[in-house]
């Protein structure tokens, strides 16, 4: 996806999130900051269902959200 087609999100994390980000960057030292944030966000969402996705490599454009997360579940619409 071209940069011009991406949505820009400015985010100022709280201290706990900042600390978690620092720890995650040590766990995945080869990932660039944007790829790390993408990986953590996708994995975090999937962890809510206890099925973390396989996000191999550092090419974040190749990562895909699992099919079951592409729509809002009926249970979340209440």
Buried (B, 14 or more C-beta within 10 A) or exposed (E): EEEEEEEEEEEEEEEEEEEBBEEBBEEBEEBEEEBBBBBBEBBEBBEEEEEEBEBEEBEBEEBEEBEEBEEEEEEEEE
